[in-house]
Amino acid sequence: MTATKPVNLWTSSDHVRDYLERADSISHREEGEAALLEFVPQSARRILDLGTGDGRLLALVREQHPDAEAVAVDFSPAMLEAVRKRFADIAAVSVVAHNLDHPLPSLGKFDAVISSFAIHHLVHERKRVLYAEIYDLLNSGGVFCNLEHVASPTPRLHQEFLRRIGFTVETEDPSNKLLDFETQLGWLREIGFDDVDCHWKWRELALLAGRRE
Ligand SMILES: C[S@@+](CC[C@H](N)C(=O)[O-])C[C@H]1O[C@@H](n2cnc3c(N)ncnc32)[C@H](O)[C@@H]1O
């Protein structure tokens, strides 16, 4: 018997277009992004953005760290085209096509690994392994900041969250593989991250972060 492949619609250009059209209007996301910016060390020289999309989060981080070198990773052709266009004139940003379902390629070490609303598209087992890969490529004092879409504790809270962002259980993205934030914080601690916490949360949007000593 062959296992069914988990759904991930992000290689569809229609799916990408629908997201990019509403990306600015997602409730409270700017609060989460602002919270993330606080945790990127001022001294960060190399930054990795996983599931970068059109580079929205990386662009915000670069405003505060204009001299840092950055690597932006995604697997969606439409997103890769958008992020390459955004950073076309910026030699300090490299864009890498990679499917995060698979082990990270060799990218060197980083002072900050950031991600927004991307890792919940991976199956849970892969999320945990990816967190360990991220730990391995952080320099001492480096941070992992994951602004993430996490699971609600009850179906009612899930439905209320969806309603507030303009979706229903019928129309929500079937690519989502939501996991509660407590489990993810526990994984980060087990892997060896220090100062692990959920620093900001609005319903299913949460900033999870940890630091490598
Ligand atoms: C909701 S968008 C978020 C994009 C961007 N980080 C932002 O905050 O606007 C999710 C992103 O995760 C990427 N993604 C989903 N699954 C992926 C995978 N298996 N490998 C690499 N990227 C993936 C998608 O292509 C998309 O760019």
The ligand as an SDF file (V2000), in Angstrom:
LIG
                    3D

 27 29  0  0  0  0  0  0  0  0999 V2000
    1.5790   31.5960    4.1490 C   0  0  0  0  0  0  0  0  0  0  0  0
    2.9760   31.7090    3.0940 S   0  0  0  0  0  0  0  0  0  0  0  0
    4.0420   32.7370    4.0850 C   0  0  0  0  0  0  0  0  0  0  0  0
    5.0790   33.4190    3.2550 C   0  0  0  0  0  0  0  0  0  0  0  0
    5.9270   34.4590    4.0030 C   0  0  0  0  0  0  0  0  0  0  0  0
    6.8000   33.8360    4.9820 N   0  0  0  0  0  0  0  0  0  0  0  0
    5.0350   35.4870    4.6440 C   0  0  0  0  0  0  0  0  0  0  0  0
    5.0350   35.6020    5.8680 O   0  0  0  0  0  0  0  0  0  0  0  0
    4.3300   36.1880    3.9100 O   0  0  0  0  0  0  0  0  0  0  0  0
    3.7140   30.1100    3.2750 C   0  0  0  0  0  0  0  0  0  0  0  0
    5.0300   29.9570    2.5540 C   0  0  0  0  0  0  0  0  0  0  0  0
    5.6090   28.6910    2.9000 O   0  0  0  0  0  0  0  0  0  0  0  0
    6.1240   28.1150    1.7240 C   0  0  0  0  0  0  0  0  0  0  0  0
    6.1620   26.6620    1.8720 N   0  0  0  0  0  0  0  0  0  0  0  0
    5.1320   25.8330    2.1630 C   0  0  0  0  0  0  0  0  0  0  0  0
    5.5480   24.5560    2.1670 N   0  0  0  0  0  0  0  0  0  0  0  0
    6.8770   24.5750    1.8520 C   0  0  0  0  0  0  0  0  0  0  0  0
    7.8660   23.5730    1.6680 C   0  0  0  0  0  0  0  0  0  0  0  0
    7.5570   22.2850    1.8050 N   0  0  0  0  0  0  0  0  0  0  0  0
    9.1060   23.9390    1.3500 N   0  0  0  0  0  0  0  0  0  0  0  0
    9.4280   25.2670    1.1930 C   0  0  0  0  0  0  0  0  0  0  0  0
    8.5330   26.2580    1.3380 N   0  0  0  0  0  0  0  0  0  0  0  0
    7.2610   25.9250    1.6680 C   0  0  0  0  0  0  0  0  0  0  0  0
    5.1550   28.5480    0.6450 C   0  0  0  0  0  0  0  0  0  0  0  0
    5.6710   28.4030   -0.6510 O   0  0  0  0  0  0  0  0  0  0  0  0
    4.8890   29.9780    1.0530 C   0  0  0  0  0  0  0  0  0  0  0  0
    5.8220   30.8490    0.4930 O   0  0  0  0  0  0  0  0  0  0  0  0
  1  2  1  0
  2  3  1  0
  2 10  1  0
  3  4  1  0
  4  5  1  0
  5  6  1  0
  5  7  1  0
  7  8  2  0
  7  9  1  0
 10 11  1  0
 11 12  1  0
 11 26  1  0
 12 13  1  0
 13 14  1  0
 13 24  1  0
 14 15  1  0
 14 23  1  0
 15 16  2  0
 16 17  1  0
 17 18  1  0
 17 23  2  0
 18 19  1  0
 18 20  2  0
 20 21  1  0
 21 22  2  0
 22 23  1  0
 24 25  1  0
 24 26  1  0
 26 27  1  0
M  CHG  2   2   1   9  -1
M  END
$$$$
